[in-house]
Amino acid sequence: MKKFSSIGDVEDPEALVNLALEQKFNPYKWDQLGKNKTLGLLFFNPSLRTRMSTQKAAFNLGMNVMVMNLNSDGWTLEFEDGSIMNSTSQEHIREAAAVVSQYCDIIGVRTFPTFKSREDDYAEKVLNGFIEHASVPVISLESATRHPLQSLADMMTIKEHKAKKKPKVVLSWVPHPKALPQAVANSFVEWAKEAEFDLVIANPQGFELEASITKGVQVVCDQEEAFKDADFIYAKNWSSFDDYGKIGENLDDWMITPERMALTNQGKFMHCLPVRRNVVVHDKVIDSENSLVIKQAENRVYAAQAVLLKMLKDEN
């Protein structure tokens, strides 16, 4: 595996889920595989779970880890070829990616959208710049449009906790005071479409995801209708794709409440975290026995470990 930026880079998603679950059962089985190998983690944006879980995964495989916050510790990067760098950019991605490749055997990159241009954000200039110019494998630690490590952990979590072969899984839009990317939602839909789920997306009008991603998936604008008999509720906010970056106003009734969860089939609650309590989800829901959010976060370690393991094995 030379890169991990979306499910499109995975030959067999189910096999990767199973590999991640194997790592969880025996996390130190391959603790010598990464000996004398270095993972470089480059963060353009804040992180808690991704940063710590990926470091933990690397340590479990015996790797060294270097972490750098690019926005505060690095030079401002230029991503356009042919640019005259006489303004704010001090280093070009061509040199930056090539140099980091000399120091690291695998590179992880985390970057968010700017919301200035949908075309630019969906072109994934930062992540794709590293993929193009690095000479070592690159892992997305979340990009402007996708978060594959989170989705892999989500697939693990559902597989561990489903009570029937084909559970009903609802991805529900929820309120949030800030503009958030479509990355987690996009990625979750892509991975869920490859799994044996009855997938439903619930969102207010005007908050539909990109049509090519949701093709073949039932999309409803009635949250209560979607929740009926659901086995899993995955809550996530995303800003508008069509009216790019617009947040939902006067939609507080889309918060996940005990009353909405009562419509489900003893549904499990999921969220990628961090979560704004009593905005996105009521305390009684996230603190209930049916909440899986901490288990999802735990599985982030083994999702990252499975991807690193494949990259290290493919290298040998």
C-alpha positions as CSV (number, residue, x, y, z in Angstrom):
1,M,0.0,0.0,0.0
2,K,1.7,3.2,-1.2
3,K,-1.0,5.6,0.0
4,F,-4.0,5.7,2.2
5,S,-6.2,8.6,1.3
6,S,-9.6,7.0,0.8
7,I,-11.3,3.6,0.4
8,G,-10.2,3.7,-3.2
9,D,-6.7,2.9,-2.0
10,V,-7.8,-0.3,-0.3
11,E,-8.0,-3.5,-2.4
12,D,-10.2,-5.3,0.2
13,P,-11.9,-3.1,2.8
14,E,-13.3,-6.0,4.7
15,A,-9.9,-7.7,5.0
16,L,-8.5,-4.4,6.3
17,V,-11.2,-4.2,8.9
18,N,-10.4,-7.8,10.0
19,L,-6.7,-7.0,10.1
20,A,-7.4,-4.0,12.4
21,L,-9.5,-6.3,14.7
22,E,-6.6,-8.8,14.7
23,Q,-4.3,-6.0,15.8
24,K,-6.7,-5.1,18.7
25,F,-6.6,-8.7,19.8
26,N,-2.8,-8.9,19.7
27,P,-1.4,-5.4,19.4
28,Y,2.3,-6.4,19.9
29,K,2.5,-9.3,17.5
30,W,4.5,-7.2,15.0
31,D,6.4,-5.1,17.5
32,Q,9.7,-5.7,15.7
33,L,8.4,-5.0,12.2
34,G,8.9,-1.2,12.5
35,K,12.3,-1.4,14.2
36,N,14.6,1.4,12.9
37,K,11.7,2.8,10.8
38,T,10.3,6.3,11.4
39,L,6.8,7.7,11.0
40,G,6.6,11.4,10.4
41,L,3.3,13.1,11.3
42,L,2.6,16.5,9.8
43,F,-0.3,18.5,11.3
44,F,-1.7,21.6,9.6
45,N,-4.6,21.5,12.0
46,P,-5.4,20.5,15.7
47,S,-5.8,16.9,16.7
48,L,-6.2,14.8,19.8
49,R,-7.4,11.3,18.8
50,T,-5.6,11.1,15.4
51,R,-2.3,12.4,16.8
52,M,-2.2,10.1,19.9
53,S,-3.8,7.0,18.3
54,T,-1.4,7.1,15.3
55,Q,1.6,7.5,17.5
56,K,0.4,4.7,19.8
57,A,-0.1,2.5,16.7
58,A,3.4,3.2,15.5
59,F,4.9,2.4,18.9
60,N,3.1,-0.9,19.0
61,L,4.9,-1.8,15.7
62,G,8.3,-0.7,17.1
63,M,8.5,2.5,15.0
64,N,10.1,5.8,15.9
65,V,7.8,8.8,15.5
66,M,8.4,12.5,14.7
67,V,5.6,15.0,15.0
68,M,5.5,18.5,13.5
69,N,2.9,21.2,13.6
70,L,3.4,22.8,10.2
71,N,1.4,26.0,10.7
72,S,3.3,27.0,13.8
73,D,6.7,25.3,13.4
74,G,7.3,25.1,9.7
75,W,7.7,27.3,6.7
76,T,4.7,28.4,4.8
77,L,4.4,26.0,1.9
78,E,3.7,26.8,-1.8
79,F,1.7,24.2,-3.7
80,E,1.4,25.8,-7.2
81,D,4.0,24.9,-9.8
82,G,5.5,27.8,-11.7
83,S,4.7,30.2,-8.9
84,I,6.9,33.2,-8.3
85,M,7.6,32.9,-4.5
86,N,8.0,36.6,-3.7
87,S,5.1,36.8,-1.1
88,T,4.3,34.7,2.0
89,S,5.4,31.2,0.9
90,Q,8.9,30.3,1.8
91,E,9.2,26.7,0.8
92,H,7.7,24.7,-2.1
93,I,6.0,21.3,-1.6
94,R,8.4,19.8,-4.1
95,E,11.4,20.3,-1.7
96,A,9.4,19.9,1.5
97,A,7.9,16.5,0.6
98,A,11.2,15.3,-0.8
99,V,13.2,16.3,2.3
100,V,10.7,14.8,4.7
101,S,10.9,11.6,2.7
102,Q,14.7,11.5,3.5
103,Y,13.9,11.5,7.2
104,C,10.8,9.3,7.4
105,D,9.7,5.9,6.0
106,I,6.0,6.8,6.1
107,I,4.4,10.2,6.2
108,G,1.1,11.1,7.7
109,V,-0.6,14.4,6.8
110,R,-3.6,16.2,8.4
111,T,-5.2,19.2,6.7
112,F,-8.6,20.8,6.7
113,P,-10.6,22.7,4.1
114,T,-10.3,26.5,3.9
115,F,-14.0,26.9,2.8
116,K,-12.8,29.6,0.4
117,S,-13.2,27.5,-2.7
118,R,-15.0,24.2,-3.0
119,E,-13.0,23.4,-6.1
120,D,-9.7,24.0,-4.4
121,D,-10.7,22.1,-1.2
122,Y,-11.9,19.1,-3.2
123,A,-8.7,19.1,-5.3
124,E,-6.9,18.2,-2.0
125,K,-3.9,20.3,-2.9
126,V,-2.1,19.7,0.4
127,L,-2.5,16.0,0.7
128,N,-2.1,15.3,-3.0
129,G,1.0,17.5,-3.0
130,F,2.7,15.3,-0.5
131,I,1.5,12.1,-2.3
132,E,2.9,13.4,-5.6
133,H,6.2,14.6,-4.4
134,A,7.1,12.2,-1.5
135,S,9.1,9.1,-2.2
136,V,7.6,7.2,0.7
137,P,4.0,6.0,1.5
138,V,1.6,8.8,2.7
139,I,-1.3,8.3,5.1
140,S,-4.2,10.8,5.3
141,L,-4.8,11.8,8.9
142,E,-7.9,13.6,7.7
143,S,-8.0,15.8,4.6
144,A,-10.4,18.5,3.3
145,T,-12.8,15.8,1.9
146,R,-12.2,12.5,3.7
147,H,-11.1,10.9,7.0
148,P,-10.3,7.2,6.1
149,L,-8.7,6.3,9.4
150,Q,-11.8,7.4,11.3
151,S,-14.0,5.4,8.9
152,L,-11.9,2.3,9.3
153,A,-12.3,2.5,13.0
154,D,-16.1,3.1,12.6
155,M,-16.4,-0.1,10.5
156,M,-14.5,-2.0,13.2
157,T,-16.9,-0.6,15.8
158,I,-20.0,-1.6,14.0
159,K,-18.7,-5.0,13.2
160,E,-18.0,-5.6,16.9
161,H,-21.4,-4.4,18.1
162,K,-23.9,-5.4,15.4
163,A,-26.5,-7.9,16.5
164,K,-27.5,-9.0,13.0
165,K,-25.9,-9.5,9.6
166,K,-27.3,-6.4,7.9
167,P,-27.9,-3.7,10.5
168,K,-29.7,-0.4,9.7
169,V,-27.2,2.4,10.0
170,V,-28.2,6.0,10.0
171,L,-25.8,8.9,9.3
172,S,-27.6,11.9,10.8
173,W,-26.7,15.5,10.3
174,V,-26.6,17.4,13.6
175,P,-26.4,21.1,14.5
176,H,-23.0,22.9,15.1
177,P,-22.2,26.6,15.5
178,K,-19.1,26.5,13.1
179,A,-18.6,25.4,9.5
180,L,-17.3,21.9,9.5
181,P,-16.0,19.8,6.6
182,Q,-17.9,17.0,4.9
183,A,-14.8,14.8,5.4
184,V,-16.0,12.4,8.1
185,A,-19.5,12.1,6.5
186,N,-18.1,11.6,3.0
187,S,-15.7,8.9,4.2
188,F,-18.2,7.1,6.3
189,V,-20.7,6.9,3.4
190,E,-18.0,5.5,1.1
191,W,-17.0,2.8,3.5
192,A,-20.5,2.0,4.6
193,K,-21.5,1.5,1.0
194,E,-18.9,-1.3,0.8
195,A,-20.2,-3.0,3.9
196,E,-23.3,-5.0,4.4
197,F,-25.5,-2.3,5.9
198,D,-28.9,-0.8,5.3
199,L,-27.6,2.7,5.1
200,V,-29.8,5.8,5.4
201,I,-28.6,9.4,5.4
202,A,-30.7,12.0,7.2
203,N,-30.1,15.7,6.7
204,P,-32.0,19.0,6.4
205,Q,-32.7,20.3,2.9
206,G,-29.7,22.1,1.5
207,F,-27.2,19.8,3.4
208,E,-27.0,17.0,0.9
209,L,-23.5,15.6,0.4
210,E,-21.8,15.4,-3.0
211,A,-24.1,13.3,-5.3
212,S,-21.4,11.0,-6.5
213,I,-20.7,9.9,-2.9
214,T,-24.3,9.3,-1.9
215,K,-25.3,7.6,-5.2
216,G,-27.4,4.5,-4.4
217,V,-28.0,5.5,-0.8
218,Q,-31.4,6.5,0.6
219,V,-31.3,10.2,1.7
220,V,-34.2,11.6,3.7
221,C,-34.9,15.0,5.2
222,D,-37.0,13.7,8.1
223,Q,-34.8,12.6,11.1
224,E,-37.6,10.8,12.9
225,E,-38.4,8.8,9.8
226,A,-34.8,7.8,9.4
227,F,-34.4,6.8,13.0
228,K,-37.2,4.2,13.1
229,D,-35.9,0.8,13.9
230,A,-32.3,1.9,13.3
231,D,-29.5,-0.2,14.9
232,F,-26.8,2.4,14.8
233,I,-27.0,6.2,14.8
234,Y,-23.9,8.0,13.6
235,A,-24.2,11.7,14.3
236,K,-22.0,14.2,12.5
237,N,-22.3,17.8,11.4
238,W,-21.2,19.0,8.0
239,S,-21.6,22.4,6.3
240,S,-23.4,22.7,3.0
241,F,-21.8,21.3,-0.1
242,D,-24.0,23.1,-2.6
243,D,-23.9,26.5,-0.7
244,Y,-20.4,25.7,0.2
245,G,-19.4,26.3,3.8
246,K,-22.9,27.5,4.9
247,I,-23.8,26.3,8.4
248,G,-27.3,25.3,9.5
249,E,-29.3,27.9,11.3
250,N,-32.5,27.4,13.3
251,L,-32.1,23.6,13.1
252,D,-31.5,22.9,16.8
253,D,-34.3,20.3,16.7
254,W,-31.8,18.0,14.8
255,M,-29.9,17.4,18.0
256,I,-29.8,13.8,19.0
257,T,-32.1,13.4,22.0
258,P,-33.4,10.4,24.2
259,E,-36.8,10.9,22.5
260,R,-35.2,10.4,19.0
261,M,-33.2,7.5,20.2
262,A,-36.3,5.9,21.5
263,L,-37.5,5.5,17.9
264,T,-34.6,3.2,17.2
265,N,-34.1,-0.5,17.7
266,Q,-32.1,0.0,21.0
267,G,-29.8,1.9,18.6
268,K,-26.1,2.4,19.4
269,F,-24.9,6.0,19.3
270,M,-21.7,6.9,17.5
271,H,-19.7,10.1,16.9
272,C,-16.1,10.6,15.9
273,L,-15.4,13.2,18.6
274,P,-14.8,15.9,19.7
275,V,-18.5,16.6,20.3
276,R,-20.4,19.6,21.6
277,R,-22.7,18.3,24.3
278,N,-26.3,19.5,24.3
279,V,-25.8,21.0,20.9
280,V,-25.0,17.9,18.8
281,V,-26.2,15.3,21.3
282,H,-28.0,15.3,24.7
283,D,-26.0,14.3,27.7
284,K,-28.3,11.4,28.4
285,V,-27.6,9.9,25.0
286,I,-23.8,10.2,24.9
287,D,-23.6,9.0,28.5
288,S,-25.9,6.1,28.0
289,E,-24.9,2.4,27.9
290,N,-25.6,2.5,24.2
291,S,-23.0,5.1,23.4
292,L,-20.0,3.8,21.5
293,V,-18.0,7.0,21.2
294,I,-15.1,5.9,23.6
295,K,-15.0,2.5,21.9
296,Q,-14.7,4.2,18.5
297,A,-11.8,6.3,19.8
298,E,-10.1,3.2,21.1
299,N,-10.4,1.6,17.7
300,R,-8.5,4.5,16.1
301,V,-5.3,2.9,17.4
302,Y,-5.9,-0.4,15.6
303,A,-7.2,1.2,12.5
304,A,-3.9,3.2,12.1
305,Q,-1.9,0.1,13.2
306,A,-3.5,-2.0,10.4
307,V,-2.6,0.6,7.7
308,L,1.0,1.1,9.0
309,L,1.4,-2.7,9.2
310,K,0.3,-3.1,5.5
311,M,2.7,-0.4,4.4
312,L,5.6,-1.8,6.4
313,K,4.9,-5.3,5.0
314,D,4.6,-4.1,1.5
315,E,8.0,-2.3,1.8
316,N,9.8,-5.5,2.9
